[in-house]
Amino acid sequence: MKMNKKTIFVTGATSGVGLKITELLVAQGHLVYATGRNAVALKALERLGANVIQADLTTLAAINEVCAQLPPIDVAILSAGVGKFGIAPALSDEAITEMVELNVSVPIYLAKRLAASMIERGRGQLIFIGSQAGKVATPKASVYAATKHAIVGFTNGLRMELAPFNVKVTAIHPGPIDTPFLDKVSDESGYRESLGRFLLTPEEVAHATLKTIERPVREVNLPRIMGLSSKLYALAPATIEFLGKPFFNKK
């Protein structure tokens, strides 16, 4: 699909979905500003044509510094995230803090700053890469799910707050994605194998995300069957938890 050229900012651009989104945007001719921690990956994106900013966004100073380097942004795709799976009592305080900071605080702080400029210009779009975990929590993912639940609540409220200013808010909620993220979230073996046919590719999520740039929607659920399961969960949580035990307990 042919797009109008836009100035687009991507976080988490050095791996997984964020990396694939950045590559596709550059290939389509957009003016792309990409940030992440991995200097090697950023250098590769720079060679492709992206404007890169190396940063650890877990401090307000870094967030302010990155935002100061950006021109007026048409679309911001907030993709940075981290996960560590395990029952809540077994997680380290450091792991919990990192998830809350990167998955919740960082996108909220960025959205606040980016939206202010968009409001002044009377247009813009914020796209958040959430998770189906924000719709349906599972064992050994309680803290991660809590951070993604927060993004569901934030995007739903922010969407209404920014609507009068012609600033769109879209949430992308994918299920498990076949990226290095899966290798880091759990210390147990077999997690990737247990997900089987539910695994998405980064390309699938990236293409679905890019489609919303030209046609902003409220949210996108991937795969569609998980979007259905989240709706059923809202209606009958105990039933879904009971039926899902064989899958949940594989984690």
C-alpha positions as CSV (number, residue, x, y, z in Angstrom):
1,M,0.0,0.0,0.0
2,K,1.3,3.4,-1.0
3,M,1.7,5.8,1.9
4,N,2.2,9.5,2.2
5,K,5.7,10.2,3.5
6,K,5.8,10.9,7.2
7,T,8.3,11.7,9.9
8,I,8.1,8.7,12.3
9,F,9.8,8.0,15.6
10,V,10.3,4.4,16.7
11,T,11.5,3.1,20.1
12,G,12.9,-0.3,20.7
13,A,14.2,-0.2,17.1
14,T,17.2,-2.4,17.6
15,S,15.5,-5.8,18.0
16,G,12.3,-7.8,17.3
17,V,9.2,-6.0,16.1
18,G,10.7,-2.5,16.5
19,L,13.6,-3.4,14.3
20,K,11.4,-4.9,11.6
21,I,9.0,-1.8,11.7
22,T,12.0,0.5,11.3
23,E,13.4,-1.4,8.3
24,L,10.0,-1.4,6.6
25,L,9.4,2.3,7.2
26,V,12.8,3.3,5.8
27,A,12.2,1.1,2.8
28,Q,8.9,2.9,2.2
29,G,10.8,6.3,2.2
30,H,9.6,7.7,5.4
31,L,11.9,10.0,7.5
32,V,12.6,7.7,10.4
33,Y,14.1,8.5,13.8
34,A,15.0,5.3,15.6
35,T,16.2,4.8,19.2
36,G,17.5,1.8,21.1
37,R,20.4,0.5,23.2
38,N,22.2,-1.7,20.7
39,A,24.9,0.4,19.0
40,V,25.7,-2.3,16.4
41,A,22.0,-2.6,15.3
42,L,21.6,1.2,15.3
43,K,24.7,1.5,13.0
44,A,23.1,-1.0,10.6
45,L,19.8,1.0,10.6
46,E,21.8,4.2,10.0
47,R,23.3,2.6,6.9
48,L,19.8,1.8,5.6
49,G,18.8,5.5,6.0
50,A,17.4,5.9,9.5
51,N,18.4,8.7,11.8
52,V,19.5,6.9,14.9
53,I,19.8,7.9,18.6
54,Q,21.4,5.5,21.0
55,A,19.7,5.8,24.4
56,D,18.6,4.0,27.6
57,L,15.2,5.5,28.1
58,T,14.8,4.4,31.7
59,T,15.8,7.9,32.9
60,L,13.9,11.1,32.5
61,A,17.2,12.8,31.5
62,A,17.6,10.4,28.6
63,I,14.0,10.8,27.5
64,N,14.3,14.6,27.5
65,E,17.5,14.4,25.6
66,V,16.0,12.1,22.9
67,C,12.9,14.3,22.5
68,A,15.1,17.4,22.2
69,Q,16.8,15.8,19.1
70,L,13.5,15.1,17.3
71,P,11.8,17.2,14.7
72,P,8.0,17.5,14.7
73,I,6.8,13.9,14.6
74,D,3.8,12.7,12.6
75,V,3.7,9.2,14.1
76,A,5.4,7.8,17.1
77,I,5.6,4.0,17.4
78,L,6.4,3.1,21.0
79,S,7.8,-0.5,20.8
80,A,10.4,-0.7,23.5
81,G,9.6,-3.4,26.2
82,V,11.1,-6.0,28.4
83,G,9.7,-9.2,30.1
84,K,10.8,-11.7,32.6
85,F,8.6,-14.6,33.4
86,G,8.3,-16.4,36.7
87,I,5.9,-16.4,39.6
88,A,5.8,-12.9,41.3
89,P,7.5,-14.0,44.6
90,A,10.4,-15.5,42.7
91,L,11.2,-12.4,40.5
92,S,14.0,-10.1,41.6
93,D,13.1,-6.6,42.6
94,E,15.4,-5.5,39.8
95,A,13.4,-7.4,37.2
96,I,10.1,-6.0,38.5
97,T,11.5,-2.5,38.4
98,E,12.9,-2.8,34.9
99,M,9.5,-4.1,33.6
100,V,7.5,-1.3,35.2
101,E,9.9,1.4,34.1
102,L,10.4,0.3,30.4
103,N,6.9,-1.1,29.8
104,V,4.8,1.6,31.6
105,S,6.7,4.7,32.7
106,V,8.8,5.2,29.5
107,P,5.9,5.1,27.0
108,I,3.8,7.3,29.3
109,Y,6.6,9.9,29.6
110,L,7.3,9.8,25.9
111,A,3.6,10.1,25.0
112,K,3.2,13.1,27.2
113,R,6.1,14.9,25.5
114,L,5.3,13.9,21.9
115,A,1.6,14.5,22.3
116,A,2.2,18.1,23.4
117,S,3.8,18.9,20.0
118,M,1.1,17.0,18.1
119,I,-1.6,19.0,19.9
120,E,0.1,22.3,18.9
121,R,0.1,21.1,15.2
122,G,-3.4,19.7,15.4
123,R,-2.5,16.3,14.1
124,G,-0.5,13.2,14.9
125,Q,-0.7,9.5,15.9
126,L,0.7,7.5,18.8
127,I,1.0,3.8,18.3
128,F,1.7,1.6,21.3
129,I,3.0,-2.0,21.0
130,G,1.1,-3.7,23.8
131,S,0.4,-7.4,24.3
132,Q,-2.4,-9.9,24.6
133,A,-1.0,-10.3,28.1
134,G,-2.6,-7.0,28.8
135,K,-6.0,-8.6,28.1
136,V,-5.5,-12.1,29.6
137,A,-3.0,-12.7,32.3
138,T,-1.4,-16.1,32.7
139,P,0.7,-17.9,35.4
140,K,4.3,-16.9,35.6
141,A,3.5,-13.6,33.8
142,S,1.6,-11.7,36.5
143,V,4.0,-8.8,36.7
144,Y,4.5,-8.6,32.9
145,A,0.8,-8.8,32.4
146,A,0.3,-6.0,35.0
147,T,2.5,-3.7,32.9
148,K,0.6,-4.4,29.8
149,H,-2.7,-4.0,31.5
150,A,-1.5,-0.5,32.4
151,I,-0.9,0.2,28.7
152,V,-4.4,-0.9,27.9
153,G,-5.8,1.5,30.4
154,F,-3.5,4.3,29.4
155,T,-4.2,4.1,25.7
156,N,-8.0,3.8,26.2
157,G,-8.0,7.0,28.3
158,L,-5.4,8.9,26.2
159,R,-7.4,8.2,23.1
160,M,-10.4,10.1,24.4
161,E,-8.2,12.9,25.8
162,L,-6.4,13.5,22.5
163,A,-9.4,13.1,20.1
164,P,-10.5,16.7,20.3
165,F,-7.0,17.7,19.0
166,N,-7.0,15.3,16.0
167,V,-4.3,13.1,17.6
168,K,-5.0,9.4,17.1
169,V,-4.1,6.7,19.5
170,T,-3.7,3.1,18.4
171,A,-2.8,0.0,20.4
172,I,-1.3,-3.1,18.8
173,H,-1.8,-6.2,21.0
174,P,0.1,-9.2,19.7
175,G,0.3,-12.6,21.2
176,P,3.7,-14.3,21.6
177,I,6.2,-13.3,18.9
178,D,9.1,-15.4,17.6
179,T,11.9,-13.0,18.6
180,P,14.9,-13.1,20.9
181,F,12.5,-11.7,23.5
182,L,11.3,-15.2,24.1
183,D,14.8,-16.4,24.9
184,K,15.1,-13.8,27.7
185,V,11.7,-14.0,29.4
186,S,12.0,-17.4,31.0
187,D,14.7,-19.5,32.5
188,E,12.8,-22.6,31.7
189,S,13.4,-24.6,28.5
190,G,10.6,-25.5,26.1
191,Y,8.7,-22.2,26.4
192,R,9.0,-21.4,22.7
193,E,8.0,-24.9,21.8
194,S,4.9,-24.8,24.0
195,L,3.5,-21.8,22.1
196,G,3.5,-23.8,18.9
197,R,1.1,-22.4,16.2
198,F,0.3,-19.3,18.3
199,L,3.7,-17.8,17.6
200,L,3.6,-14.7,15.4
201,T,6.5,-13.5,13.2
202,P,7.9,-10.0,13.6
203,E,7.0,-9.3,10.0
204,E,3.3,-10.1,10.7
205,V,3.2,-7.6,13.6
206,A,5.2,-5.0,11.8
207,H,2.9,-5.1,8.7
208,A,-0.2,-4.9,10.9
209,T,1.3,-1.9,12.7
210,L,2.1,0.0,9.5
211,K,-1.4,-0.5,8.1
212,T,-2.7,1.6,11.0
213,I,-0.6,4.6,10.0
214,E,-2.8,5.3,7.0
215,R,-6.0,4.0,8.6
216,P,-5.9,4.6,12.4
217,V,-8.0,2.2,14.4
218,R,-8.6,1.8,18.1
219,E,-6.6,-1.4,18.5
220,V,-5.4,-4.4,16.6
221,N,-5.4,-7.9,18.2
222,L,-3.0,-10.5,16.8
223,P,-3.7,-13.3,16.0
224,R,-7.4,-12.8,15.7
225,I,-8.3,-15.9,17.7
226,M,-6.5,-14.3,20.7
227,G,-8.6,-11.2,20.3
228,L,-11.6,-13.4,20.5
229,S,-10.3,-15.2,23.6
230,S,-9.7,-11.9,25.4
231,K,-13.3,-10.9,24.7
232,L,-14.5,-14.2,26.1
233,Y,-12.3,-13.8,29.1
234,A,-13.9,-10.5,29.9
235,L,-17.3,-12.2,29.9
236,A,-16.4,-15.5,31.7
237,P,-12.9,-15.3,33.2
238,A,-13.2,-18.4,35.5
239,T,-14.3,-20.5,32.5
240,I,-11.4,-19.4,30.3
241,E,-8.9,-19.9,33.1
242,F,-10.2,-23.4,33.6
243,L,-10.2,-24.3,30.0
244,G,-6.8,-22.7,29.5
245,K,-5.0,-24.7,32.3
246,P,-3.3,-27.1,30.0
247,F,-1.8,-24.3,28.0
248,F,-1.1,-22.0,30.9
249,N,0.7,-24.6,32.9
250,K,3.2,-25.2,30.1
251,K,5.0,-22.0,31.0
